[in-house]
């Protein structure tokens, strides 16, 4: 995705505004002017979007690794591990 100069300018302006409200001050949000929150929790703060995306990426990596384990694709010393590696003997009839 390519961003425009206007998008960069808007993000930089929001970051500069948020930077002036690092501590709770009870005033309106410096990013958007709303009185219901502070700059660090504002949806217009690009750092909040980045933090949310980092959290999603980390959770996705952990889920991916766990799914590999469940599917038996994780090996230890050449042997598959996880629930998929269990071999259930056939019932004798």
C-alpha positions as a Markdown table, in Angstrom:
| # | Residue | x | y | z |
|---|---|---|---|---|
| 1 | Unk | 0.0 | 0.0 | 0.0 |
| 2 | Unk | 1.4 | 3.4 | -0.9 |
| 3 | Unk | 0.7 | 6.4 | 1.2 |
| 4 | Unk | 0.2 | 9.9 | 0.0 |
| 5 | Unk | 2.1 | 13.0 | 1.2 |
| 6 | Unk | -1.2 | 14.2 | 2.7 |
| 7 | Unk | -1.5 | 11.0 | 4.7 |
| 8 | Unk | 2.0 | 11.3 | 6.0 |
| 9 | Unk | 1.4 | 15.0 | 6.9 |
| 10 | Unk | -1.8 | 14.1 | 8.8 |
| 11 | Unk | 0.0 | 11.3 | 10.7 |
| 12 | Unk | 2.9 | 13.5 | 11.6 |
| 13 | Unk | 0.6 | 16.3 | 12.8 |
| 14 | Unk | -1.3 | 13.8 | 14.9 |
| 15 | Unk | 1.9 | 12.4 | 16.4 |
| 16 | Unk | 3.2 | 15.9 | 17.2 |
| 17 | Unk | -0.1 | 16.8 | 18.8 |
| 18 | Unk | -0.1 | 13.5 | 20.9 |
| 19 | Unk | 3.4 | 14.1 | 22.0 |
| 20 | Unk | 2.3 | 17.2 | 23.9 |
| 21 | Unk | 0.0 | 15.0 | 26.0 |
| 22 | Unk | 2.1 | 12.2 | 27.3 |
| 23 | Unk | 0.7 | 12.3 | 30.8 |
| 24 | Unk | -3.0 | 12.4 | 31.9 |
| 25 | Unk | -4.1 | 16.0 | 32.2 |
| 26 | Unk | -7.9 | 15.8 | 32.1 |
| 27 | Unk | -8.0 | 18.1 | 29.1 |
| 28 | Unk | -9.4 | 17.2 | 25.7 |
| 29 | Unk | -7.5 | 14.8 | 23.4 |
| 30 | Unk | -4.8 | 16.7 | 21.5 |
| 31 | Unk | -5.1 | 14.5 | 18.5 |
| 32 | Unk | -8.8 | 14.9 | 17.7 |
| 33 | Unk | -10.1 | 17.4 | 20.3 |
| 34 | Unk | -12.6 | 14.9 | 21.9 |
| 35 | Unk | -13.0 | 15.3 | 25.7 |
| 36 | Unk | -13.8 | 11.6 | 26.3 |
| 37 | Unk | -10.2 | 10.3 | 26.1 |
| 38 | Unk | -6.5 | 11.3 | 26.1 |
| 39 | Unk | -4.1 | 11.3 | 23.1 |
| 40 | Unk | -2.5 | 7.9 | 23.8 |
| 41 | Unk | -5.9 | 6.1 | 23.5 |
| 42 | Unk | -7.2 | 8.0 | 20.5 |
| 43 | Unk | -8.0 | 6.2 | 17.3 |
| 44 | Unk | -6.4 | 9.1 | 15.4 |
| 45 | Unk | -3.0 | 8.4 | 17.0 |
| 46 | Unk | -0.8 | 6.5 | 14.6 |
| 47 | Unk | 1.2 | 5.0 | 17.5 |
| 48 | Unk | -2.0 | 3.3 | 18.8 |
| 49 | Unk | -2.6 | 1.8 | 15.4 |
| 50 | Unk | 1.0 | 0.5 | 15.3 |
| 51 | Unk | 0.7 | -1.0 | 18.8 |
| 52 | Unk | -2.5 | -2.8 | 17.9 |
| 53 | Unk | -1.0 | -4.1 | 14.7 |
| 54 | Unk | 2.1 | -5.3 | 16.6 |
| 55 | Unk | -0.1 | -7.2 | 19.1 |
| 56 | Unk | -2.1 | -8.8 | 16.3 |
| 57 | Unk | 1.2 | -9.9 | 14.5 |
| 58 | Unk | 2.6 | -11.4 | 17.7 |
| 59 | Unk | -0.6 | -13.3 | 18.4 |
| 60 | Unk | -0.7 | -14.5 | 14.8 |
| 61 | Unk | 2.9 | -15.8 | 15.1 |
| 62 | Unk | 2.0 | -17.6 | 18.3 |
| 63 | Unk | -1.1 | -19.1 | 16.8 |
| 64 | Unk | 0.8 | -20.2 | 13.8 |
| 65 | Unk | 3.5 | -22.0 | 15.9 |
| 66 | Unk | 0.8 | -23.6 | 18.0 |
| 67 | Unk | -1.1 | -24.9 | 15.0 |
| 68 | Unk | 2.2 | -26.4 | 13.7 |
| 69 | Unk | 2.6 | -28.2 | 17.0 |
| 70 | Unk | -1.0 | -29.5 | 16.9 |
| 71 | Unk | -0.6 | -30.7 | 13.4 |
| 72 | Unk | 2.5 | -32.6 | 14.3 |
| 73 | Unk | 4.9 | -30.5 | 12.1 |
| 74 | Unk | 7.1 | -29.7 | 15.1 |
| 75 | Unk | 9.9 | -32.2 | 15.5 |
| 76 | Unk | 12.3 | -33.0 | 18.3 |
| 77 | Unk | 15.3 | -35.1 | 17.4 |
| 78 | Unk | 13.6 | -36.2 | 14.2 |
| 79 | Unk | 10.3 | -37.3 | 15.9 |
| 80 | Unk | 7.0 | -35.5 | 15.5 |
| 81 | Unk | 5.5 | -33.9 | 18.6 |
| 82 | Unk | 2.0 | -32.7 | 19.4 |
| 83 | Unk | -1.4 | -34.4 | 19.3 |
| 84 | Unk | -1.2 | -35.3 | 15.7 |
| 85 | Unk | 1.9 | -37.4 | 16.3 |
| 86 | Unk | 0.0 | -39.9 | 18.5 |
| 87 | Unk | -0.7 | -43.2 | 16.8 |
| 88 | Unk | -3.8 | -44.8 | 18.0 |
| 89 | Unk | -3.7 | -48.6 | 17.6 |
| 90 | Unk | -6.4 | -50.2 | 15.6 |
| 91 | Unk | -9.0 | -52.1 | 17.5 |
| 92 | Unk | -8.6 | -55.8 | 17.3 |
| 93 | Unk | -11.6 | -57.6 | 16.1 |
